[in-house]
Structure formats: C-alpha cells, structure tokens
Amino acid sequence: MAAAGTVDWLRPRLRLVGGAVLVGTALGLVAGGAVAVFLSLRAVRSVFALGALVLGVGVLGWSGSAMAGRGIETMHRYMDTGSDWTEENSRRAMARVGGAGAGVMLGSGLVEVVMFV
C-alpha cells in the first residue's frame, strides 16, 4: 500500500514537470532547427545556453519560493494587499519554467546531434 501512496503523490508532479519538458523540447527542436537552418549549426549552442539559463532561473525561483514563501504569504496577509500569491503556486510556476528550460536544452541538443551526424 505504501507504493500506491507514493505513486498518487508523484503523479501530479510528474505531469506538471513532464508537460513543461515536452513543451520545452518542442520549442528547442523548432528554435534549434530554425537557428541551424537560417544561421549556422554552431548557433544552436546559443539556444542550448538559453535553455540552461531558463532552467537556472526556474531552479533559483523554486528554491526562493520554498525558502521565503511562507514569509511572503504572511506579509501579503498582514499588509492586506489583496494578492492571491501563494508559495504553492509560485513553486508550481517555477517548476514549469525549469522544466521548459530543461526541455529546450534537450531539444536543441537533439538538433545538434542530428545535424552533426
């Protein structure tokens, strides 16, 4: 029974990040292919670097949300800002950003491998 509980907990997270990775991979394939065709094959590395930057922003944002999220939520309640910002929503958004960045890295890497071989 413990394994079923683990799967139930893991499934929505995998769907969230996996969907972002798929979208990022498609974006990386399209962007990497366009850059390779219209500019040069070496420019595909810039698309990979941009994906790495987006992944880094996602990881940094996720960790910042996890670290300071409750304090920011408390500040919003105390100051009565009317904002619906939550730690959970911020972590979810940053997981999507990081997943998309990883997907762009994967897609542009695939373009580079296919073009070189």
Phi and psi in radians as a Rosetta constraint file:
Dihedral C 1 N 2 CA 2 C 2 CIRCULARHARMONIC -1.142 0.35
Dihedral N 2 CA 2 C 2 N 3 CIRCULARHARMONIC -0.590 0.35
Dihedral C 2 N 3 CA 3 C 3 CIRCULARHARMONIC -1.164 0.35
Dihedral N 3 CA 3 C 3 N 4 CIRCULARHARMONIC -0.663 0.35
Dihedral C 3 N 4 CA 4 C 4 CIRCULARHARMONIC -1.145 0.35
Dihedral N 4 CA 4 C 4 N 5 CIRCULARHARMONIC -0.669 0.35
Dihedral C 4 N 5 CA 5 C 5 CIRCULARHARMONIC -1.132 0.35
Dihedral N 5 CA 5 C 5 N 6 CIRCULARHARMONIC -0.637 0.35
Dihedral C 5 N 6 CA 6 C 6 CIRCULARHARMONIC -1.159 0.35
Dihedral N 6 CA 6 C 6 N 7 CIRCULARHARMONIC -0.732 0.35
Dihedral C 6 N 7 CA 7 C 7 CIRCULARHARMONIC -1.140 0.35
Dihedral N 7 CA 7 C 7 N 8 CIRCULARHARMONIC -0.724 0.35
Dihedral C 7 N 8 CA 8 C 8 CIRCULARHARMONIC -1.094 0.35
Dihedral N 8 CA 8 C 8 N 9 CIRCULARHARMONIC -0.595 0.35
Dihedral C 8 N 9 CA 9 C 9 CIRCULARHARMONIC -1.334 0.35
Dihedral N 9 CA 9 C 9 N 10 CIRCULARHARMONIC -0.605 0.35
Dihedral C 9 N 10 CA 10 C 10 CIRCULARHARMONIC -1.477 0.35
Dihedral N 10 CA 10 C 10 N 11 CIRCULARHARMONIC -0.535 0.35
Dihedral C 10 N 11 CA 11 C 11 CIRCULARHARMONIC -0.998 0.35
Dihedral N 11 CA 11 C 11 N 12 CIRCULARHARMONIC -0.866 0.35
Dihedral C 11 N 12 CA 12 C 12 CIRCULARHARMONIC -1.135 0.35
Dihedral N 12 CA 12 C 12 N 13 CIRCULARHARMONIC -0.564 0.35
Dihedral C 12 N 13 CA 13 C 13 CIRCULARHARMONIC -1.219 0.35
Dihedral N 13 CA 13 C 13 N 14 CIRCULARHARMONIC -0.725 0.35
Dihedral C 13 N 14 CA 14 C 14 CIRCULARHARMONIC -1.136 0.35
Dihedral N 14 CA 14 C 14 N 15 CIRCULARHARMONIC -0.657 0.35
Dihedral C 14 N 15 CA 15 C 15 CIRCULARHARMONIC -1.142 0.35
Dihedral N 15 CA 15 C 15 N 16 CIRCULARHARMONIC -0.712 0.35
Dihedral C 15 N 16 CA 16 C 16 CIRCULARHARMONIC -1.120 0.35
Dihedral N 16 CA 16 C 16 N 17 CIRCULARHARMONIC -0.946 0.35
Dihedral C 16 N 17 CA 17 C 17 CIRCULARHARMONIC -1.284 0.35
Dihedral N 17 CA 17 C 17 N 18 CIRCULARHARMONIC -0.675 0.35
Dihedral C 17 N 18 CA 18 C 18 CIRCULARHARMONIC -1.089 0.35
Dihedral N 18 CA 18 C 18 N 19 CIRCULARHARMONIC -0.697 0.35
Dihedral C 18 N 19 CA 19 C 19 CIRCULARHARMONIC -1.103 0.35
Dihedral N 19 CA 19 C 19 N 20 CIRCULARHARMONIC -0.709 0.35
Dihedral C 19 N 20 CA 20 C 20 CIRCULARHARMONIC -1.169 0.35
Dihedral N 20 CA 20 C 20 N 21 CIRCULARHARMONIC -0.660 0.35
Dihedral C 20 N 21 CA 21 C 21 CIRCULARHARMONIC -1.133 0.35
Dihedral N 21 CA 21 C 21 N 22 CIRCULARHARMONIC -0.710 0.35
Dihedral C 21 N 22 CA 22 C 22 CIRCULARHARMONIC -1.112 0.35
Dihedral N 22 CA 22 C 22 N 23 CIRCULARHARMONIC -0.774 0.35
Dihedral C 22 N 23 CA 23 C 23 CIRCULARHARMONIC -1.111 0.35
Dihedral N 23 CA 23 C 23 N 24 CIRCULARHARMONIC -0.763 0.35
Dihedral C 23 N 24 CA 24 C 24 CIRCULARHARMONIC -1.118 0.35
Dihedral N 24 CA 24 C 24 N 25 CIRCULARHARMONIC -0.652 0.35
Dihedral C 24 N 25 CA 25 C 25 CIRCULARHARMONIC -1.132 0.35
Dihedral N 25 CA 25 C 25 N 26 CIRCULARHARMONIC -0.769 0.35
Dihedral C 25 N 26 CA 26 C 26 CIRCULARHARMONIC -1.070 0.35
Dihedral N 26 CA 26 C 26 N 27 CIRCULARHARMONIC -0.756 0.35
Dihedral C 26 N 27 CA 27 C 27 CIRCULARHARMONIC -1.111 0.35
Dihedral N 27 CA 27 C 27 N 28 CIRCULARHARMONIC -0.716 0.35
Dihedral C 27 N 28 CA 28 C 28 CIRCULARHARMONIC -1.141 0.35
Dihedral N 28 CA 28 C 28 N 29 CIRCULARHARMONIC -0.682 0.35
Dihedral C 28 N 29 CA 29 C 29 CIRCULARHARMONIC -1.125 0.35
Dihedral N 29 CA 29 C 29 N 30 CIRCULARHARMONIC -0.790 0.35
Dihedral C 29 N 30 CA 30 C 30 CIRCULARHARMONIC -1.179 0.35
Dihedral N 30 CA 30 C 30 N 31 CIRCULARHARMONIC -0.862 0.35
Dihedral C 30 N 31 CA 31 C 31 CIRCULARHARMONIC -1.152 0.35
Dihedral N 31 CA 31 C 31 N 32 CIRCULARHARMONIC -0.767 0.35
Dihedral C 31 N 32 CA 32 C 32 CIRCULARHARMONIC -1.114 0.35
Dihedral N 32 CA 32 C 32 N 33 CIRCULARHARMONIC -0.720 0.35
Dihedral C 32 N 33 CA 33 C 33 CIRCULARHARMONIC -1.129 0.35
Dihedral N 33 CA 33 C 33 N 34 CIRCULARHARMONIC -0.753 0.35
Dihedral C 33 N 34 CA 34 C 34 CIRCULARHARMONIC -1.124 0.35
Dihedral N 34 CA 34 C 34 N 35 CIRCULARHARMONIC -0.747 0.35
Dihedral C 34 N 35 CA 35 C 35 CIRCULARHARMONIC -1.130 0.35
Dihedral N 35 CA 35 C 35 N 36 CIRCULARHARMONIC -0.714 0.35
Dihedral C 35 N 36 CA 36 C 36 CIRCULARHARMONIC -1.151 0.35
Dihedral N 36 CA 36 C 36 N 37 CIRCULARHARMONIC -0.665 0.35
Dihedral C 36 N 37 CA 37 C 37 CIRCULARHARMONIC -1.336 0.35
Dihedral N 37 CA 37 C 37 N 38 CIRCULARHARMONIC -0.796 0.35
Dihedral C 37 N 38 CA 38 C 38 CIRCULARHARMONIC -1.567 0.35
Dihedral N 38 CA 38 C 38 N 39 CIRCULARHARMONIC -0.464 0.35
Dihedral C 38 N 39 CA 39 C 39 CIRCULARHARMONIC -1.929 0.35
Dihedral N 39 CA 39 C 39 N 40 CIRCULARHARMONIC -1.608 0.35
Dihedral C 39 N 40 CA 40 C 40 CIRCULARHARMONIC -2.731 0.35
Dihedral N 40 CA 40 C 40 N 41 CIRCULARHARMONIC 2.856 0.35
Dihedral C 40 N 41 CA 41 C 41 CIRCULARHARMONIC -1.177 0.35
Dihedral N 41 CA 41 C 41 N 42 CIRCULARHARMONIC -0.572 0.35
Dihedral C 41 N 42 CA 42 C 42 CIRCULARHARMONIC -1.181 0.35
Dihedral N 42 CA 42 C 42 N 43 CIRCULARHARMONIC -0.429 0.35
Dihedral C 42 N 43 CA 43 C 43 CIRCULARHARMONIC -1.224 0.35
Dihedral N 43 CA 43 C 43 N 44 CIRCULARHARMONIC -0.285 0.35
Dihedral C 43 N 44 CA 44 C 44 CIRCULARHARMONIC -1.079 0.35
Dihedral N 44 CA 44 C 44 N 45 CIRCULARHARMONIC -0.507 0.35
Dihedral C 44 N 45 CA 45 C 45 CIRCULARHARMONIC -1.106 0.35
Dihedral N 45 CA 45 C 45 N 46 CIRCULARHARMONIC -0.504 0.35
Dihedral C 45 N 46 CA 46 C 46 CIRCULARHARMONIC -1.193 0.35
Dihedral N 46 CA 46 C 46 N 47 CIRCULARHARMONIC -0.639 0.35
Dihedral C 46 N 47 CA 47 C 47 CIRCULARHARMONIC -1.127 0.35
Dihedral N 47 CA 47 C 47 N 48 CIRCULARHARMONIC -0.728 0.35
Dihedral C 47 N 48 CA 48 C 48 CIRCULARHARMONIC -1.052 0.35
Dihedral N 48 CA 48 C 48 N 49 CIRCULARHARMONIC -0.778 0.35
Dihedral C 48 N 49 CA 49 C 49 CIRCULARHARMONIC -1.122 0.35
Dihedral N 49 CA 49 C 49 N 50 CIRCULARHARMONIC -0.649 0.35
Dihedral C 49 N 50 CA 50 C 50 CIRCULARHARMONIC -1.134 0.35
Dihedral N 50 CA 50 C 50 N 51 CIRCULARHARMONIC -0.695 0.35
Dihedral C 50 N 51 CA 51 C 51 CIRCULARHARMONIC -1.093 0.35
Dihedral N 51 CA 51 C 51 N 52 CIRCULARHARMONIC -0.692 0.35
Dihedral C 51 N 52 CA 52 C 52 CIRCULARHARMONIC -1.128 0.35
Dihedral N 52 CA 52 C 52 N 53 CIRCULARHARMONIC -0.651 0.35
Dihedral C 52 N 53 CA 53 C 53 CIRCULARHARMONIC -1.117 0.35
Dihedral N 53 CA 53 C 53 N 54 CIRCULARHARMONIC -0.777 0.35
Dihedral C 53 N 54 CA 54 C 54 CIRCULARHARMONIC -1.122 0.35
Dihedral N 54 CA 54 C 54 N 55 CIRCULARHARMONIC -0.710 0.35
Dihedral C 54 N 55 CA 55 C 55 CIRCULARHARMONIC -1.044 0.35
Dihedral N 55 CA 55 C 55 N 56 CIRCULARHARMONIC -0.771 0.35
Dihedral C 55 N 56 CA 56 C 56 CIRCULARHARMONIC -1.095 0.35
Dihedral N 56 CA 56 C 56 N 57 CIRCULARHARMONIC -0.719 0.35
Dihedral C 56 N 57 CA 57 C 57 CIRCULARHARMONIC -1.110 0.35
Dihedral N 57 CA 57 C 57 N 58 CIRCULARHARMONIC -0.711 0.35
Dihedral C 57 N 58 CA 58 C 58 CIRCULARHARMONIC -1.114 0.35
Dihedral N 58 CA 58 C 58 N 59 CIRCULARHARMONIC -0.766 0.35
Dihedral C 58 N 59 CA 59 C 59 CIRCULARHARMONIC -1.162 0.35
Dihedral N 59 CA 59 C 59 N 60 CIRCULARHARMONIC -0.756 0.35
Dihedral C 59 N 60 CA 60 C 60 CIRCULARHARMONIC -1.126 0.35
Dihedral N 60 CA 60 C 60 N 61 CIRCULARHARMONIC -0.750 0.35
Dihedral C 60 N 61 CA 61 C 61 CIRCULARHARMONIC -1.138 0.35
Dihedral N 61 CA 61 C 61 N 62 CIRCULARHARMONIC -0.691 0.35
Dihedral C 61 N 62 CA 62 C 62 CIRCULARHARMONIC -1.100 0.35
Dihedral N 62 CA 62 C 62 N 63 CIRCULARHARMONIC -0.795 0.35
Dihedral C 62 N 63 CA 63 C 63 CIRCULARHARMONIC -1.182 0.35
Dihedral N 63 CA 63 C 63 N 64 CIRCULARHARMONIC -0.632 0.35
Dihedral C 63 N 64 CA 64 C 64 CIRCULARHARMONIC -1.134 0.35
Dihedral N 64 CA 64 C 64 N 65 CIRCULARHARMONIC -0.678 0.35
Dihedral C 64 N 65 CA 65 C 65 CIRCULARHARMONIC -1.142 0.35
Dihedral N 65 CA 65 C 65 N 66 CIRCULARHARMONIC -0.726 0.35
Dihedral C 65 N 66 CA 66 C 66 CIRCULARHARMONIC -1.169 0.35
Dihedral N 66 CA 66 C 66 N 67 CIRCULARHARMONIC -0.626 0.35
Dihedral C 66 N 67 CA 67 C 67 CIRCULARHARMONIC -1.376 0.35
Dihedral N 67 CA 67 C 67 N 68 CIRCULARHARMONIC -0.797 0.35
Dihedral C 67 N 68 CA 68 C 68 CIRCULARHARMONIC -1.941 0.35
Dihedral N 68 CA 68 C 68 N 69 CIRCULARHARMONIC 0.083 0.35
Dihedral C 68 N 69 CA 69 C 69 CIRCULARHARMONIC -1.044 0.35
Dihedral N 69 CA 69 C 69 N 70 CIRCULARHARMONIC -0.794 0.35
Dihedral C 69 N 70 CA 70 C 70 CIRCULARHARMONIC -1.144 0.35
Dihedral N 70 CA 70 C 70 N 71 CIRCULARHARMONIC -0.643 0.35
Dihedral C 70 N 71 CA 71 C 71 CIRCULARHARMONIC -1.133 0.35
Dihedral N 71 CA 71 C 71 N 72 CIRCULARHARMONIC -0.703 0.35
Dihedral C 71 N 72 CA 72 C 72 CIRCULARHARMONIC -1.188 0.35
Dihedral N 72 CA 72 C 72 N 73 CIRCULARHARMONIC -0.708 0.35
Dihedral C 72 N 73 CA 73 C 73 CIRCULARHARMONIC -1.042 0.35
Dihedral N 73 CA 73 C 73 N 74 CIRCULARHARMONIC -0.773 0.35
Dihedral C 73 N 74 CA 74 C 74 CIRCULARHARMONIC -1.094 0.35
Dihedral N 74 CA 74 C 74 N 75 CIRCULARHARMONIC -0.721 0.35
Dihedral C 74 N 75 CA 75 C 75 CIRCULARHARMONIC -1.081 0.35
Dihedral N 75 CA 75 C 75 N 76 CIRCULARHARMONIC -0.738 0.35
Dihedral C 75 N 76 CA 76 C 76 CIRCULARHARMONIC -1.098 0.35
Dihedral N 76 CA 76 C 76 N 77 CIRCULARHARMONIC -0.713 0.35
Dihedral C 76 N 77 CA 77 C 77 CIRCULARHARMONIC -1.173 0.35
Dihedral N 77 CA 77 C 77 N 78 CIRCULARHARMONIC -0.752 0.35
Dihedral C 77 N 78 CA 78 C 78 CIRCULARHARMONIC -1.129 0.35
Dihedral N 78 CA 78 C 78 N 79 CIRCULARHARMONIC -0.748 0.35
Dihedral C 78 N 79 CA 79 C 79 CIRCULARHARMONIC -1.473 0.35
Dihedral N 79 CA 79 C 79 N 80 CIRCULARHARMONIC -0.076 0.35
Dihedral C 79 N 80 CA 80 C 80 CIRCULARHARMONIC 0.908 0.35
Dihedral N 80 CA 80 C 80 N 81 CIRCULARHARMONIC 0.958 0.35
Dihedral C 80 N 81 CA 81 C 81 CIRCULARHARMONIC -1.381 0.35
Dihedral N 81 CA 81 C 81 N 82 CIRCULARHARMONIC -0.313 0.35
Dihedral C 81 N 82 CA 82 C 82 CIRCULARHARMONIC 1.340 0.35
Dihedral N 82 CA 82 C 82 N 83 CIRCULARHARMONIC 0.195 0.35
Dihedral C 82 N 83 CA 83 C 83 CIRCULARHARMONIC -1.431 0.35
Dihedral N 83 CA 83 C 83 N 84 CIRCULARHARMONIC 2.531 0.35
Dihedral C 83 N 84 CA 84 C 84 CIRCULARHARMONIC -1.813 0.35
Dihedral N 84 CA 84 C 84 N 85 CIRCULARHARMONIC 0.473 0.35
Dihedral C 84 N 85 CA 85 C 85 CIRCULARHARMONIC -1.182 0.35
Dihedral N 85 CA 85 C 85 N 86 CIRCULARHARMONIC 2.280 0.35
Dihedral C 85 N 86 CA 86 C 86 CIRCULARHARMONIC -2.304 0.35
Dihedral N 86 CA 86 C 86 N 87 CIRCULARHARMONIC 2.713 0.35
Dihedral C 86 N 87 CA 87 C 87 CIRCULARHARMONIC -1.054 0.35
Dihedral N 87 CA 87 C 87 N 88 CIRCULARHARMONIC -0.742 0.35
Dihedral C 87 N 88 CA 88 C 88 CIRCULARHARMONIC -1.087 0.35
Dihedral N 88 CA 88 C 88 N 89 CIRCULARHARMONIC -0.799 0.35
Dihedral C 88 N 89 CA 89 C 89 CIRCULARHARMONIC -1.138 0.35
Dihedral N 89 CA 89 C 89 N 90 CIRCULARHARMONIC -0.646 0.35
Dihedral C 89 N 90 CA 90 C 90 CIRCULARHARMONIC -1.173 0.35
Dihedral N 90 CA 90 C 90 N 91 CIRCULARHARMONIC -0.752 0.35
Dihedral C 90 N 91 CA 91 C 91 CIRCULARHARMONIC -1.117 0.35
Dihedral N 91 CA 91 C 91 N 92 CIRCULARHARMONIC -0.680 0.35
Dihedral C 91 N 92 CA 92 C 92 CIRCULARHARMONIC -1.110 0.35
Dihedral N 92 CA 92 C 92 N 93 CIRCULARHARMONIC -0.769 0.35
Dihedral C 92 N 93 CA 93 C 93 CIRCULARHARMONIC -1.118 0.35
Dihedral N 93 CA 93 C 93 N 94 CIRCULARHARMONIC -0.744 0.35
Dihedral C 93 N 94 CA 94 C 94 CIRCULARHARMONIC -1.214 0.35
Dihedral N 94 CA 94 C 94 N 95 CIRCULARHARMONIC -0.534 0.35
Dihedral C 94 N 95 CA 95 C 95 CIRCULARHARMONIC -1.155 0.35
Dihedral N 95 CA 95 C 95 N 96 CIRCULARHARMONIC -0.665 0.35
Dihedral C 95 N 96 CA 96 C 96 CIRCULARHARMONIC -1.153 0.35
Dihedral N 96 CA 96 C 96 N 97 CIRCULARHARMONIC -0.749 0.35
Dihedral C 96 N 97 CA 97 C 97 CIRCULARHARMONIC -1.076 0.35
Dihedral N 97 CA 97 C 97 N 98 CIRCULARHARMONIC -0.821 0.35
Dihedral C 97 N 98 CA 98 C 98 CIRCULARHARMONIC -1.109 0.35
Dihedral N 98 CA 98 C 98 N 99 CIRCULARHARMONIC -0.713 0.35
Dihedral C 98 N 99 CA 99 C 99 CIRCULARHARMONIC -1.115 0.35
Dihedral N 99 CA 99 C 99 N 100 CIRCULARHARMONIC -0.698 0.35
Dihedral C 99 N 100 CA 100 C 100 CIRCULARHARMONIC -1.136 0.35
Dihedral N 100 CA 100 C 100 N 101 CIRCULARHARMONIC -0.699 0.35
Dihedral C 100 N 101 CA 101 C 101 CIRCULARHARMONIC -1.094 0.35
Dihedral N 101 CA 101 C 101 N 102 CIRCULARHARMONIC -0.734 0.35
Dihedral C 101 N 102 CA 102 C 102 CIRCULARHARMONIC -1.121 0.35
Dihedral N 102 CA 102 C 102 N 103 CIRCULARHARMONIC -0.649 0.35
Dihedral C 102 N 103 CA 103 C 103 CIRCULARHARMONIC -1.153 0.35
Dihedral N 103 CA 103 C 103 N 104 CIRCULARHARMONIC -0.706 0.35
Dihedral C 103 N 104 CA 104 C 104 CIRCULARHARMONIC -1.083 0.35
Dihedral N 104 CA 104 C 104 N 105 CIRCULARHARMONIC -0.713 0.35
Dihedral C 104 N 105 CA 105 C 105 CIRCULARHARMONIC -1.072 0.35
Dihedral N 105 CA 105 C 105 N 106 CIRCULARHARMONIC -0.770 0.35
Dihedral C 105 N 106 CA 106 C 106 CIRCULARHARMONIC -1.118 0.35
Dihedral N 106 CA 106 C 106 N 107 CIRCULARHARMONIC -0.839 0.35
Dihedral C 106 N 107 CA 107 C 107 CIRCULARHARMONIC -1.113 0.35
Dihedral N 107 CA 107 C 107 N 108 CIRCULARHARMONIC -0.778 0.35
Dihedral C 107 N 108 CA 108 C 108 CIRCULARHARMONIC -1.217 0.35
Dihedral N 108 CA 108 C 108 N 109 CIRCULARHARMONIC -0.568 0.35
Dihedral C 108 N 109 CA 109 C 109 CIRCULARHARMONIC -1.130 0.35
Dihedral N 109 CA 109 C 109 N 110 CIRCULARHARMONIC -0.697 0.35
Dihedral C 109 N 110 CA 110 C 110 CIRCULARHARMONIC -1.115 0.35
Dihedral N 110 CA 110 C 110 N 111 CIRCULARHARMONIC -0.708 0.35
Dihedral C 110 N 111 CA 111 C 111 CIRCULARHARMONIC -1.059 0.35
Dihedral N 111 CA 111 C 111 N 112 CIRCULARHARMONIC -0.785 0.35
Dihedral C 111 N 112 CA 112 C 112 CIRCULARHARMONIC -1.128 0.35
Dihedral N 112 CA 112 C 112 N 113 CIRCULARHARMONIC -0.718 0.35
Dihedral C 112 N 113 CA 113 C 113 CIRCULARHARMONIC -1.126 0.35
Dihedral N 113 CA 113 C 113 N 114 CIRCULARHARMONIC -0.783 0.35
Dihedral C 113 N 114 CA 114 C 114 CIRCULARHARMONIC -1.149 0.35
Dihedral N 114 CA 114 C 114 N 115 CIRCULARHARMONIC -0.688 0.35
Dihedral C 114 N 115 CA 115 C 115 CIRCULARHARMONIC -1.247 0.35
Dihedral N 115 CA 115 C 115 N 116 CIRCULARHARMONIC -0.567 0.35
Dihedral C 115 N 116 CA 116 C 116 CIRCULARHARMONIC -1.386 0.35
Dihedral N 116 CA 116 C 116 N 117 CIRCULARHARMONIC -0.447 0.35
